[in-house]
């Protein structure tokens, strides 16, 4: 379980709860929800959520993924299907990634069910790097994601749109972290780049 609370330099705040569960029988679940609050009244004016179910193929780094996406506005919900690969667990690369305390996975969603009239698909990259874990005693990390969406519908204004967030976290006490995050959202009409600063509570059960 993970909870992040940020202030953003673009004049809003974000609350992001996320959850990862082992469902058994090779199934797992992951979700997160971004709730953006305006700076004046603290009311939620925008949201984005992803709900993922993964099926691991035997005990390999290969998974089948289903993703449900919902966001603010009308006709924005969609379903995606495709493969997920934990690159850092592939046999030829495992030792190299382990040496540098680097976790990396990639998902591709060539099948997308949405409201677009054309072909859309998405790629997702996610990584975590522990920064000098022995020296800092597992207190510092760098993590982030890149969502790369390809849209070829009649209403698509840009065929290639990216959203990325990259976060540095420093554990200050127990399960509480001070975090700073560089954000880019290609879907926003203006002020696409912002810097978030806040706190993260991360707990394993």
PAPA-435547 format. One record per residue: x, y, z of N, C-alpha, C, O in turn; residue number from 1; residue in one letter. Coordinates in nm, 3 decimals. Layout:
BEGIN
((X,Y,Z),(X,Y,Z),(X,Y,Z),(X,Y,Z),NUM,"a")
...
***
This chain:
BEGIN
((0.085,-0.118,0.000),(0.000,0.000,0.000),(0.089,0.124,0.000),(0.191,0.129,0.069),1,"x")
((0.048,0.223,-0.078),(0.131,0.340,-0.097),(0.040,0.463,-0.106),(-0.062,0.459,-0.175),2,"x")
((0.076,0.571,-0.036),(-0.001,0.694,-0.043),(0.095,0.810,-0.060),(0.185,0.831,0.021),3,"x")
((0.075,0.887,-0.169),(0.156,1.005,-0.196),(0.069,1.130,-0.190),(-0.045,1.129,-0.239),4,"x")
((0.122,1.237,-0.131),(0.055,1.366,-0.127),(0.157,1.471,-0.171),(0.262,1.487,-0.108),5,"x")
((0.125,1.542,-0.279),(0.218,1.640,-0.336),(0.152,1.777,-0.349),(0.030,1.789,-0.362),6,"x")
((0.237,1.880,-0.344),(0.202,2.009,-0.398),(0.273,2.023,-0.532),(0.389,1.984,-0.544),7,"x")
((0.205,2.077,-0.632),(0.261,2.088,-0.766),(0.285,2.235,-0.800),(0.203,2.321,-0.767),8,"x")
((0.397,2.263,-0.867),(0.433,2.401,-0.901),(0.334,2.464,-0.998),(0.337,2.586,-1.017),9,"x")
((0.246,2.385,-1.059),(0.148,2.440,-1.152),(0.021,2.487,-1.080),(-0.077,2.524,-1.146),10,"x")
((0.021,2.486,-0.948),(-0.087,2.546,-0.873),(-0.197,2.452,-0.830),(-0.310,2.494,-0.807),11,"x")
((-0.165,2.322,-0.817),(-0.263,2.228,-0.764),(-0.193,2.125,-0.676),(-0.070,2.120,-0.672),12,"x")
((-0.270,2.045,-0.607),(-0.216,1.938,-0.524),(-0.266,1.804,-0.577),(-0.371,1.797,-0.641),13,"x")
((-0.192,1.698,-0.549),(-0.229,1.564,-0.595),(-0.221,1.465,-0.480),(-0.123,1.462,-0.405),14,"x")
((-0.325,1.385,-0.468),(-0.325,1.272,-0.374),(-0.329,1.145,-0.458),(-0.417,1.129,-0.543),15,"x")
((-0.235,1.054,-0.434),(-0.226,0.931,-0.513),(-0.217,0.809,-0.422),(-0.109,0.779,-0.371),16,"x")
((-0.327,0.739,-0.401),(-0.321,0.609,-0.334),(-0.295,0.499,-0.437),(-0.345,0.506,-0.549),17,"x")
((-0.217,0.399,-0.400),(-0.195,0.284,-0.489),(-0.193,0.157,-0.405),(-0.168,0.160,-0.284),18,"x")
((-0.221,0.046,-0.471),(-0.234,-0.081,-0.402),(-0.184,-0.194,-0.491),(-0.215,-0.197,-0.611),19,"x")
((-0.107,-0.286,-0.434),(-0.059,-0.404,-0.505),(-0.092,-0.527,-0.422),(-0.061,-0.532,-0.303),20,"x")
((-0.154,-0.626,-0.485),(-0.198,-0.745,-0.414),(-0.156,-0.871,-0.488),(-0.158,-0.875,-0.611),21,"x")
((-0.117,-0.973,-0.414),(-0.096,-1.107,-0.468),(-0.227,-1.183,-0.452),(-0.271,-1.209,-0.340),22,"x")
((-0.290,-1.218,-0.564),(-0.421,-1.284,-0.560),(-0.411,-1.435,-0.558),(-0.513,-1.503,-0.543),23,"x")
((-0.291,-1.490,-0.574),(-0.274,-1.635,-0.578),(-0.301,-1.691,-0.716),(-0.356,-1.622,-0.802),24,"x")
((-0.263,-1.817,-0.738),(-0.284,-1.884,-0.868),(-0.222,-1.805,-0.983),(-0.278,-1.802,-1.093),25,"x")
((-0.107,-1.741,-0.959),(-0.034,-1.664,-1.059),(-0.100,-1.531,-1.096),(-0.056,-1.465,-1.190),26,"x")
((-0.205,-1.491,-1.026),(-0.271,-1.364,-1.052),(-0.226,-1.259,-0.951),(-0.202,-1.289,-0.835),27,"x")
((-0.215,-1.135,-0.999),(-0.185,-1.023,-0.910),(-0.262,-0.900,-0.957),(-0.313,-0.895,-1.069),28,"x")
((-0.270,-0.803,-0.868),(-0.350,-0.683,-0.894),(-0.269,-0.560,-0.857),(-0.198,-0.559,-0.756),29,"x")
((-0.281,-0.455,-0.940),(-0.218,-0.327,-0.909),(-0.309,-0.215,-0.955),(-0.368,-0.222,-1.062),30,"x")
((-0.318,-0.111,-0.872),(-0.399,0.005,-0.911),(-0.341,0.131,-0.850),(-0.275,0.128,-0.747),31,"x")
((-0.366,0.243,-0.917),(-0.338,0.374,-0.859),(-0.442,0.472,-0.909),(-0.503,0.454,-1.014),32,"x")
((-0.462,0.578,-0.830),(-0.558,0.682,-0.865),(-0.496,0.818,-0.834),(-0.455,0.844,-0.721),33,"x")
((-0.491,0.905,-0.936),(-0.447,1.043,-0.915),(-0.569,1.131,-0.894),(-0.658,1.136,-0.979),34,"x")
((-0.574,1.200,-0.782),(-0.681,1.295,-0.751),(-0.618,1.434,-0.745),(-0.541,1.463,-0.653),35,"x")
((-0.649,1.520,-0.841),(-0.594,1.655,-0.844),(-0.692,1.752,-0.778),(-0.810,1.757,-0.812),36,"x")
((-0.640,1.830,-0.683),(-0.721,1.926,-0.607),(-0.678,2.068,-0.642),(-0.558,2.096,-0.654),37,"x")
((-0.775,2.158,-0.658),(-0.740,2.297,-0.687),(-0.680,2.362,-0.562),(-0.706,2.321,-0.450),38,"x")
((-0.601,2.465,-0.587),(-0.528,2.529,-0.477),(-0.619,2.614,-0.388),(-0.585,2.638,-0.273),39,"x")
((-0.732,2.659,-0.440),(-0.818,2.750,-0.364),(-0.904,2.677,-0.261),(-0.887,2.695,-0.141),40,"x")
((-0.997,2.593,-0.311),(-1.089,2.528,-0.219),(-1.053,2.387,-0.183),(-1.120,2.327,-0.099),41,"x")
((-0.949,2.333,-0.244),(-0.911,2.196,-0.215),(-1.009,2.093,-0.267),(-1.014,1.981,-0.216),42,"x")
((-1.088,2.129,-0.369),(-1.185,2.036,-0.427),(-1.123,1.958,-0.542),(-1.040,2.010,-0.616),43,"x")
((-1.165,1.832,-0.555),(-1.115,1.747,-0.664),(-1.176,1.794,-0.796),(-1.298,1.797,-0.812),44,"x")
((-1.090,1.831,-0.892),(-1.140,1.876,-1.021),(-1.096,1.786,-1.136),(-1.141,1.802,-1.250),45,"x")
((-1.007,1.691,-1.107),(-0.959,1.601,-1.213),(-0.911,1.472,-1.150),(-0.850,1.472,-1.043),46,"x")
((-0.939,1.359,-1.217),(-0.889,1.231,-1.166),(-0.842,1.144,-1.282),(-0.881,1.164,-1.398),47,"x")
((-0.758,1.049,-1.248),(-0.711,0.948,-1.345),(-0.682,0.822,-1.266),(-0.617,0.828,-1.162),48,"x")
((-0.729,0.706,-1.315),(-0.703,0.581,-1.245),(-0.674,0.468,-1.342),(-0.729,0.463,-1.452),49,"x")
((-0.586,0.378,-1.301),(-0.557,0.255,-1.374),(-0.577,0.137,-1.280),(-0.531,0.138,-1.166),50,"x")
((-0.648,0.034,-1.329),(-0.674,-0.088,-1.254),(-0.620,-0.205,-1.338),(-0.669,-0.231,-1.447),51,"x")
((-0.519,-0.274,-1.285),(-0.449,-0.377,-1.362),(-0.463,-0.514,-1.296),(-0.456,-0.528,-1.174),52,"x")
((-0.482,-0.614,-1.380),(-0.477,-0.753,-1.337),(-0.372,-0.824,-1.423),(-0.375,-0.816,-1.546),53,"x")
((-0.279,-0.894,-1.357),(-0.171,-0.964,-1.426),(-0.181,-1.114,-1.402),(-0.218,-1.159,-1.294),54,"x")
((-0.148,-1.188,-1.506),(-0.135,-1.334,-1.494),(0.005,-1.373,-1.533),(0.045,-1.354,-1.648),55,"x")
((0.081,-1.428,-1.439),(0.218,-1.470,-1.464),(0.219,-1.606,-1.533),(0.155,-1.700,-1.486),56,"x")
((0.291,-1.617,-1.644),(0.301,-1.741,-1.718),(0.403,-1.831,-1.649),(0.524,-1.811,-1.658),57,"x")
((0.350,-1.932,-1.579),(0.432,-2.021,-1.496),(0.516,-1.936,-1.400),(0.461,-1.850,-1.331),58,"x")
((0.647,-1.957,-1.393),(0.731,-1.877,-1.304),(0.831,-1.794,-1.385),(0.944,-1.772,-1.342),59,"x")
((0.786,-1.749,-1.501),(0.872,-1.671,-1.589),(0.850,-1.521,-1.565),(0.758,-1.484,-1.491),60,"x")
((0.932,-1.435,-1.625),(0.910,-1.290,-1.615),(0.803,-1.239,-1.713),(0.791,-1.119,-1.735),61,"x")
((0.727,-1.331,-1.772),(0.628,-1.295,-1.873),(0.488,-1.300,-1.812),(0.454,-1.393,-1.738),62,"x")
((0.408,-1.199,-1.843),(0.274,-1.187,-1.788),(0.175,-1.151,-1.898),(0.212,-1.094,-2.001),63,"x")
((0.050,-1.187,-1.876),(-0.061,-1.133,-1.955),(-0.127,-1.026,-1.870),(-0.150,-1.045,-1.751),64,"x")
((-0.159,-0.913,-1.933),(-0.210,-0.798,-1.858),(-0.343,-0.751,-1.912),(-0.366,-0.747,-2.033),65,"x")
((-0.430,-0.714,-1.820),(-0.554,-0.643,-1.854),(-0.555,-0.513,-1.775),(-0.530,-0.512,-1.654),66,"x")
((-0.584,-0.404,-1.843),(-0.584,-0.274,-1.777),(-0.713,-0.198,-1.807),(-0.755,-0.187,-1.922),67,"x")
((-0.774,-0.147,-1.701),(-0.891,-0.059,-1.715),(-0.848,0.082,-1.678),(-0.787,0.103,-1.573),68,"x")
((-0.879,0.179,-1.763),(-0.842,0.319,-1.742),(-0.968,0.403,-1.738),(-1.057,0.388,-1.822),69,"x")
((-0.975,0.492,-1.640),(-1.084,0.589,-1.633),(-1.025,0.724,-1.597),(-0.935,0.733,-1.513),70,"x")
((-1.075,0.828,-1.660),(-1.029,0.963,-1.629),(-1.142,1.063,-1.647),(-1.248,1.031,-1.700),71,"x")
((-1.118,1.185,-1.601),(-1.220,1.288,-1.606),(-1.267,1.313,-1.750),(-1.191,1.297,-1.845),72,"x")
((-1.393,1.351,-1.761),(-1.449,1.380,-1.893),(-1.536,1.266,-1.942),(-1.548,1.163,-1.875),73,"x")
((-1.596,1.284,-2.057),(-1.684,1.183,-2.115),(-1.611,1.100,-2.219),(-1.517,1.147,-2.283),74,"x")
((-1.655,0.975,-2.235),(-1.599,0.883,-2.335),(-1.448,0.867,-2.321),(-1.377,0.861,-2.421),75,"x")
((-1.399,0.860,-2.197),(-1.256,0.847,-2.173),(-1.215,0.711,-2.119),(-1.096,0.680,-2.113),76,"x")
((-1.312,0.628,-2.079),(-1.278,0.496,-2.024),(-1.231,0.403,-2.135),(-1.274,0.414,-2.250),77,"x")
((-1.143,0.311,-2.100),(-1.095,0.215,-2.199),(-1.046,0.088,-2.131),(-1.016,0.088,-2.012),78,"x")
((-1.038,-0.019,-2.209),(-0.980,-0.147,-2.167),(-0.862,-0.179,-2.257),(-0.867,-0.155,-2.378),79,"x")
((-0.757,-0.233,-2.198),(-0.638,-0.270,-2.274),(-0.597,-0.412,-2.239),(-0.617,-0.459,-2.127),80,"x")
((-0.539,-0.480,-2.338),(-0.487,-0.615,-2.319),(-0.352,-0.627,-2.388),(-0.330,-0.571,-2.495),81,"x")
((-0.262,-0.701,-2.325),(-0.132,-0.722,-2.388),(-0.034,-0.789,-2.295),(-0.070,-0.827,-2.183),82,"x")
((0.092,-0.804,-2.339),(0.196,-0.869,-2.258),(0.269,-0.770,-2.167),(0.279,-0.651,-2.196),83,"x")
((0.318,-0.823,-2.057),(0.404,-0.748,-1.964),(0.530,-0.831,-1.943),(0.521,-0.952,-1.921),84,"x")
((0.645,-0.767,-1.948),(0.772,-0.836,-1.930),(0.854,-0.764,-1.824),(0.878,-0.644,-1.835),85,"x")
((0.897,-0.837,-1.721),(0.989,-0.781,-1.621),(1.130,-0.802,-1.676),(1.189,-0.908,-1.660),86,"x")
((1.182,-0.699,-1.741),(1.310,-0.709,-1.810),(1.422,-0.746,-1.713),(1.511,-0.824,-1.747),87,"x")
((1.418,-0.692,-1.594),(1.526,-0.717,-1.497),(1.527,-0.859,-1.444),(1.622,-0.899,-1.377),88,"x")
((1.422,-0.936,-1.472),(1.418,-1.077,-1.429),(1.451,-1.174,-1.542),(1.452,-1.295,-1.520),89,"x")
((1.477,-1.123,-1.662),(1.516,-1.211,-1.772),(1.653,-1.271,-1.742),(1.744,-1.201,-1.698),90,"x")
((1.667,-1.401,-1.766),(1.788,-1.473,-1.726),(1.918,-1.408,-1.774),(2.011,-1.397,-1.695),91,"x")
((1.929,-1.364,-1.901),(2.056,-1.306,-1.947),(2.088,-1.172,-1.881),(2.204,-1.130,-1.883),92,"x")
((1.987,-1.105,-1.823),(2.008,-0.970,-1.770),(1.998,-0.962,-1.618),(2.028,-0.858,-1.559),93,"x")
((1.957,-1.071,-1.555),(1.926,-1.066,-1.412),(2.044,-1.021,-1.327),(2.029,-0.935,-1.241),94,"x")
((2.162,-1.077,-1.351),(2.279,-1.041,-1.271),(2.317,-0.895,-1.289),(2.354,-0.827,-1.193),95,"x")
((2.309,-0.846,-1.413),(2.346,-0.708,-1.441),(2.253,-0.611,-1.369),(2.298,-0.516,-1.306),96,"x")
((2.122,-0.634,-1.379),(2.026,-0.546,-1.314),(2.037,-0.554,-1.162),(2.023,-0.454,-1.092),97,"x")
((2.061,-0.675,-1.111),(2.075,-0.692,-0.967),(2.198,-0.619,-0.914),(2.196,-0.562,-0.804),98,"x")
((2.304,-0.622,-0.992),(2.429,-0.556,-0.951),(2.407,-0.407,-0.929),(2.463,-0.348,-0.836),99,"x")
((2.326,-0.347,-1.012),(2.303,-0.202,-1.003),(2.170,-0.169,-0.934),(2.124,-0.055,-0.941),100,"x")
((2.109,-0.268,-0.867),(1.987,-0.245,-0.788),(1.877,-0.180,-0.872),(1.813,-0.083,-0.831),101,"x")
((1.857,-0.236,-0.990),(1.772,-0.176,-1.092),(1.658,-0.273,-1.126),(1.683,-0.386,-1.166),102,"x")
((1.534,-0.227,-1.111),(1.416,-0.303,-1.153),(1.353,-0.230,-1.271),(1.337,-0.108,-1.268),103,"x")
((1.318,-0.307,-1.376),(1.260,-0.245,-1.495),(1.161,-0.341,-1.560),(1.192,-0.458,-1.581),104,"x")
((1.043,-0.289,-1.593),(0.943,-0.369,-1.664),(0.882,-0.288,-1.775),(0.884,-0.165,-1.772),105,"x")
((0.826,-0.357,-1.874),(0.760,-0.290,-1.986),(0.632,-0.367,-2.020),(0.630,-0.490,-2.019),106,"x")
((0.528,-0.293,-2.050),(0.401,-0.351,-2.093),(0.363,-0.292,-2.228),(0.387,-0.174,-2.254),107,"x")
((0.305,-0.374,-2.313),(0.253,-0.328,-2.442),(0.106,-0.367,-2.451),(0.068,-0.478,-2.414),108,"x")
((0.025,-0.275,-2.501),(-0.120,-0.299,-2.511),(-0.166,-0.278,-2.655),(-0.223,-0.174,-2.687),109,"x")
((-0.142,-0.378,-2.742),(-0.185,-0.364,-2.882),(-0.335,-0.375,-2.901),(-0.387,-0.333,-3.005),110,"x")
((-0.406,-0.432,-2.802),(-0.551,-0.442,-2.811),(-0.612,-0.343,-2.714),(-0.596,-0.355,-2.592),111,"x")
((-0.682,-0.245,-2.768),(-0.742,-0.141,-2.685),(-0.887,-0.121,-2.727),(-0.917,-0.100,-2.845),112,"x")
((-0.976,-0.127,-2.631),(-1.120,-0.106,-2.654),(-1.155,0.030,-2.597),(-1.150,0.051,-2.476),113,"x")
((-1.191,0.124,-2.685),(-1.219,0.261,-2.640),(-1.324,0.324,-2.730),(-1.393,0.254,-2.805),114,"x")
((-1.337,0.456,-2.723),(-1.437,0.529,-2.799),(-1.380,0.588,-2.928),(-1.450,0.659,-2.999),115,"x")
((-1.255,0.560,-2.957),(-1.193,0.613,-3.078),(-1.235,0.532,-3.200),(-1.262,0.412,-3.191),116,"x")
((-1.239,0.599,-3.315),(-1.275,0.531,-3.439),(-1.154,0.467,-3.507),(-1.170,0.385,-3.597),117,"x")
((-1.035,0.504,-3.466),(-0.915,0.450,-3.528),(-0.842,0.354,-3.437),(-0.897,0.302,-3.340),118,"x")
((-0.715,0.330,-3.470),(-0.631,0.236,-3.395),(-0.552,0.311,-3.289),(-0.482,0.408,-3.320),119,"x")
((-0.564,0.267,-3.165),(-0.487,0.323,-3.055),(-0.418,0.209,-2.980),(-0.470,0.097,-2.974),120,"x")
((-0.302,0.236,-2.926),(-0.234,0.139,-2.841),(-0.144,0.212,-2.743),(-0.117,0.331,-2.760),121,"x")
((-0.098,0.143,-2.641),(-0.014,0.206,-2.541),(0.105,0.121,-2.501),(0.100,-0.002,-2.506),122,"x")
((0.212,0.188,-2.461),(0.330,0.126,-2.402),(0.351,0.184,-2.264),(0.329,0.303,-2.242),123,"x")
((0.393,0.102,-2.170),(0.421,0.150,-2.036),(0.557,0.098,-1.990),(0.587,-0.020,-2.000),124,"x")
((0.637,0.190,-1.939),(0.767,0.156,-1.882),(0.764,0.195,-1.734),(0.713,0.301,-1.698),125,"x")
((0.819,0.109,-1.649),(0.826,0.139,-1.506),(0.961,0.091,-1.454),(1.009,-0.016,-1.490),126,"x")
((1.023,0.174,-1.367),(1.155,0.137,-1.313),(1.168,0.183,-1.168),(1.102,0.277,-1.124),127,"x")
((1.255,0.114,-1.095),(1.295,0.154,-0.960),(1.445,0.129,-0.948),(1.494,0.021,-0.983),128,"x")
((1.517,0.228,-0.899),(1.661,0.214,-0.875),(1.689,0.252,-0.729),(1.655,0.362,-0.686),129,"x")
((1.750,0.162,-0.655),(1.796,0.195,-0.520),(1.930,0.267,-0.531),(2.024,0.216,-0.591),130,"x")
((1.938,0.385,-0.473),(2.059,0.467,-0.483),(2.154,0.431,-0.368),(2.125,0.455,-0.251),131,"x")
((2.270,0.373,-0.404),(2.373,0.336,-0.306),(2.310,0.276,-0.180),(2.323,0.333,-0.072),132,"x")
((2.242,0.162,-0.194),(2.165,0.107,-0.081),(2.247,0.075,0.042),(2.198,0.090,0.154),133,"x")
((2.371,0.031,0.026),(2.454,0.001,0.142),(2.494,0.129,0.215),(2.489,0.136,0.338),134,"x")
((2.532,0.228,0.138),(2.577,0.354,0.198),(2.462,0.427,0.267),(2.477,0.477,0.379),135,"x")
((2.346,0.434,0.197),(2.230,0.505,0.252),(2.136,0.414,0.332),(2.033,0.460,0.382),136,"x")
((2.171,0.285,0.345),(2.092,0.188,0.422),(1.948,0.181,0.371),(1.852,0.186,0.448),137,"x")
((1.935,0.169,0.238),(1.804,0.155,0.172),(1.710,0.272,0.201),(1.589,0.253,0.214),138,"x")
((1.765,0.391,0.210),(1.682,0.507,0.241),(1.650,0.593,0.119),(1.563,0.680,0.126),139,"x")
((1.719,0.572,0.007),(1.704,0.661,-0.109),(1.674,0.578,-0.234),(1.738,0.476,-0.258),140,"x")
((1.578,0.623,-0.312),(1.545,0.554,-0.437),(1.508,0.656,-0.545),(1.474,0.770,-0.517),141,"x")
((1.516,0.609,-0.667),(1.466,0.682,-0.784),(1.371,0.589,-0.857),(1.408,0.475,-0.887),142,"x")
((1.251,0.635,-0.885),(1.155,0.551,-0.957),(1.073,0.638,-1.051),(1.069,0.760,-1.037),143,"x")
((1.008,0.572,-1.146),(0.926,0.649,-1.238),(0.864,0.562,-1.345),(0.885,0.441,-1.351),144,"x")
((0.786,0.627,-1.430),(0.722,0.558,-1.540),(0.716,0.649,-1.661),(0.724,0.772,-1.651),145,"x")
((0.701,0.585,-1.776),(0.673,0.655,-1.901),(0.558,0.582,-1.969),(0.570,0.465,-2.003),146,"x")
((0.447,0.652,-1.989),(0.336,0.600,-2.068),(0.344,0.663,-2.206),(0.344,0.785,-2.221),147,"x")
((0.351,0.577,-2.307),(0.362,0.625,-2.445),(0.240,0.577,-2.522),(0.226,0.457,-2.548),148,"x")
((0.154,0.669,-2.558),(0.029,0.635,-2.625),(0.033,0.674,-2.771),(0.070,0.786,-2.806),149,"x")
((-0.006,0.579,-2.856),(-0.014,0.602,-3.000),(-0.161,0.608,-3.040),(-0.235,0.512,-3.019),150,"x")
((-0.203,0.721,-3.097),(-0.342,0.742,-3.129),(-0.355,0.778,-3.277),(-0.293,0.873,-3.325),151,"x")
((-0.438,0.700,-3.348),(-0.455,0.723,-3.491),(-0.601,0.737,-3.529),(-0.638,0.715,-3.645),152,"x")
((-0.686,0.774,-3.432),(-0.827,0.797,-3.461),(-0.846,0.927,-3.538),(-0.754,1.008,-3.549),153,"x")
((-0.965,0.946,-3.590),(-0.995,1.066,-3.668),(-0.985,1.193,-3.586),(-0.955,1.300,-3.639),154,"x")
((-1.012,1.182,-3.454),(-1.009,1.300,-3.368),(-0.875,1.320,-3.300),(-0.857,1.416,-3.225),155,"x")
((-0.779,1.232,-3.326),(-0.649,1.243,-3.261),(-0.575,1.368,-3.309),(-0.560,1.388,-3.430),156,"x")
((-0.530,1.452,-3.215),(-0.456,1.572,-3.249),(-0.306,1.548,-3.255),(-0.232,1.623,-3.319),157,"x")
((-0.262,1.444,-3.188),(-0.120,1.412,-3.186),(-0.108,1.261,-3.184),(-0.162,1.196,-3.094),158,"x")
((-0.038,1.202,-3.281),(-0.030,1.057,-3.291),(0.052,0.995,-3.179),(0.033,0.878,-3.146),159,"x")
((0.142,1.071,-3.120),(0.231,1.018,-3.018),(0.227,1.110,-2.896),(0.271,1.224,-2.903),160,"x")
((0.174,1.059,-2.785),(0.159,1.139,-2.664),(0.222,1.065,-2.547),(0.199,0.945,-2.527),161,"x")
((0.302,1.136,-2.469),(0.372,1.075,-2.356),(0.330,1.139,-2.225),(0.299,1.258,-2.219),162,"x")
((0.329,1.058,-2.121),(0.311,1.105,-1.984),(0.420,1.039,-1.901),(0.436,0.917,-1.905),163,"x")
((0.496,1.118,-1.827),(0.604,1.060,-1.748),(0.616,1.130,-1.614),(0.598,1.252,-1.604),164,"x")
((0.647,1.053,-1.511),(0.673,1.104,-1.377),(0.795,1.032,-1.323),(0.804,0.909,-1.331),165,"x")
((0.889,1.108,-1.267),(1.013,1.051,-1.215),(1.039,1.108,-1.076),(1.047,1.229,-1.057),166,"x")
((1.050,1.018,-0.979),(1.045,1.057,-0.838),(1.168,1.012,-0.761),(1.214,0.898,-0.775),167,"x")
((1.221,1.103,-0.681),(1.327,1.072,-0.584),(1.264,1.067,-0.446),(1.194,1.160,-0.406),168,"x")
((1.288,0.959,-0.373),(1.234,0.945,-0.239),(1.344,0.923,-0.137),(1.439,0.849,-0.163),169,"x")
((1.331,0.988,-0.021),(1.427,0.973,0.088),(1.349,0.936,0.213),(1.265,1.013,0.260),170,"x")
((1.378,0.818,0.269),(1.307,0.774,0.389),(1.354,0.856,0.508),(1.473,0.861,0.539),171,"x")
((1.259,0.920,0.576),(1.295,1.006,0.688),(1.270,0.937,0.822),(1.342,0.963,0.918),172,"x")
((1.169,0.850,0.828),(1.144,0.774,0.949),(1.050,0.658,0.917),(0.947,0.678,0.852),173,"x")
((1.084,0.539,0.962),(1.001,0.421,0.943),(0.956,0.407,0.797),(1.040,0.388,0.709),174,"x")
((0.823,0.417,0.770),(0.770,0.399,0.635),(0.733,0.532,0.568),(0.659,0.533,0.470),175,"x")
((0.786,0.643,0.620),(0.753,0.775,0.568),(0.870,0.832,0.489),(0.984,0.833,0.536),176,"x")
((0.840,0.880,0.367),(0.942,0.932,0.276),(0.914,1.077,0.239),(0.798,1.118,0.228),177,"x")
((1.019,1.154,0.221),(1.011,1.284,0.157),(1.035,1.261,0.008),(1.134,1.197,-0.029),178,"x")
((0.946,1.312,-0.079),(0.956,1.282,-0.222),(0.952,1.410,-0.303),(0.887,1.509,-0.266),179,"x")
((1.022,1.406,-0.415),(1.020,1.512,-0.515),(1.002,1.448,-0.651),(1.070,1.349,-0.682),180,"x")
((0.913,1.502,-0.732),(0.876,1.435,-0.857),(0.872,1.534,-0.973),(0.807,1.638,-0.965),181,"x")
((0.942,1.500,-1.081),(0.936,1.578,-1.205),(0.831,1.515,-1.295),(0.835,1.395,-1.322),182,"x")
((0.736,1.598,-1.342),(0.620,1.547,-1.415),(0.607,1.612,-1.552),(0.633,1.731,-1.570),183,"x")
((0.567,1.530,-1.648),(0.534,1.581,-1.782),(0.407,1.512,-1.829),(0.398,1.389,-1.825),184,"x")
((0.309,1.590,-1.873),(0.182,1.535,-1.923),(0.151,1.597,-2.058),(0.110,1.713,-2.067),185,"x")
((0.170,1.517,-2.165),(0.147,1.566,-2.300),(0.002,1.588,-2.334),(-0.028,1.645,-2.439),186,"x")
((-0.090,1.545,-2.248),(-0.233,1.565,-2.274),(-0.280,1.704,-2.231),(-0.385,1.750,-2.276),187,"x")
((-0.205,1.771,-2.146),(-0.248,1.901,-2.099),(-0.225,2.007,-2.206),(-0.122,2.004,-2.273),188,"x")
((-0.318,2.101,-2.225),(-0.302,2.202,-2.330),(-0.194,2.304,-2.300),(-0.139,2.365,-2.392),189,"x")
((-0.161,2.324,-2.172),(-0.056,2.418,-2.132),(0.006,2.370,-2.002),(-0.048,2.281,-1.935),190,"x")
((0.118,2.429,-1.966),(0.190,2.392,-1.844),(0.201,2.240,-1.830),(0.154,2.181,-1.733),191,"x")
((0.264,2.180,-1.928),(0.276,2.035,-1.931),(0.381,1.982,-1.833),(0.378,1.864,-1.797),192,"x")
((0.475,2.067,-1.791),(0.582,2.026,-1.702),(0.561,2.088,-1.565),(0.534,2.208,-1.554),193,"x")
((0.573,2.007,-1.460),(0.561,2.057,-1.324),(0.650,1.978,-1.230),(0.697,1.870,-1.263),194,"x")
((0.672,2.034,-1.113),(0.752,1.969,-1.010),(0.665,1.949,-0.887),(0.605,2.044,-0.835),195,"x")
((0.658,1.825,-0.840),(0.582,1.794,-0.720),(0.674,1.773,-0.601),(0.782,1.716,-0.615),196,"x")
((0.631,1.818,-0.484),(0.707,1.799,-0.362),(0.609,1.759,-0.252),(0.507,1.825,-0.232),197,"x")
((0.641,1.650,-0.179),(0.546,1.607,-0.077),(0.597,1.491,0.004),(0.718,1.475,0.025),198,"x")
((0.502,1.407,0.050),(0.532,1.295,0.137),(0.474,1.166,0.080),(0.373,1.168,0.010),199,"x")
((0.539,1.055,0.111),(0.492,0.923,0.070),(0.492,0.831,0.193),(0.587,0.828,0.271),200,"x")
((0.382,0.757,0.207),(0.374,0.653,0.308),(0.365,0.520,0.237),(0.271,0.495,0.161),201,"x")
((0.465,0.434,0.261),(0.473,0.305,0.191),(0.475,0.193,0.293),(0.560,0.192,0.383),202,"x")
((0.384,0.099,0.281),(0.372,-0.009,0.380),(0.352,-0.142,0.313),(0.265,-0.157,0.227),203,"x")
((0.433,-0.240,0.352),(0.416,-0.378,0.308),(0.345,-0.458,0.416),(0.372,-0.440,0.535),204,"x")
((0.255,-0.547,0.374),(0.183,-0.631,0.468),(0.211,-0.778,0.438),(0.159,-0.866,0.507),205,"x")
***
